[in-house]
Amino acid sequence: MSKHQNNLLMGLIGVVLLLSLSIFVVDQRQSAIVFRLGEVVSIKTKPGLYFKVPVMENVRYFDARILTLDSPEPERFITAEKKNVLVDSYVKWRIADVKQYYISVSGDEVRAQTRLMQTVDAAMREEFGKRTINEVVSGERDEIMKVLRDKTNADAAKIGVEVLDVRLKRVDFPHEISESIYRRMDAERKRVANELRATGNAESEKIRADADRQREVTLAEAYRDAQKTKGEGDAKAASIYGAAFGKNPEFYSFYRSLEAYKQSFKDKSDVMVVDPSSSFFKYLKSSGKAAGSAPAAK
């Protein structure tokens, strides 16, 4: 190989080396800060191929993904009732302002997480300290998480971090007091259940008594109306009978005697002792006579 070719090869190697030192790539999962002699000159948040001045400029990368800060052990907090609870939580966060993040915590993720944990811990102590156990466990859990997220995010913005969510995975009681609290809660639930049953029974008796009263009133009114209708019918029937039989008293007497005979001799085993000359047999005695002698309408 000639000296000229050797120089050309060395030149090409130098160009490739210079380009490799001048080009850097920002991945879609990253953000980057370009430094020139220790000073920040540009922020790269979009993925792509970029150039820098070799030797004078250097690049530092930061994770742009959503990160999770999970508490290693449940933390102990005191409620408004001065009761201890154990809280297991986690935080979802990401770098929102790369420059501010670098200035505040030197781009150190451990320092950023420590700051977030301190903020979350202070916010939890404040929120748990003004709520009862029942509110903490179930009643206002969603509201607590929202307040924690807002407070933590407001402080995290000072270091260029955005807090997306704060979640309470588990809220439990310390072992030494859990049994007594469970017994108290069980007794309270039973007391409420008994009160509800007593109230239900009282309402049931009230409804039953009112239904019985309405039933009696309805039956009495129905009986009254029935008796009234029956009385009116009897009166009307008596009026009709009176008008009809008043036209021929002898026929009325004959008709009433036949009804009496029918009722008296209805059963073959009936025995009646009556004087044969009694007026009761008046029409029986005359039953064999001619039809002309029988009672007839005048």
Beta strands, then each sheet from edge to edge (+ up, - down):
strand 1: 23-26
strand 2: 30-36
strand 3: 39-44
strand 4: 48-51
strand 5: 57-63
strand 6: 67-70
strand 7: 75-78
strand 8: 84-95
strand 9: 161-172
sheet 1: 1+ 4-
sheet 2: 3+ 2- 5+
sheet 3: 6+ 8- 7+
sheet 4: 6+ 8- 9+
end
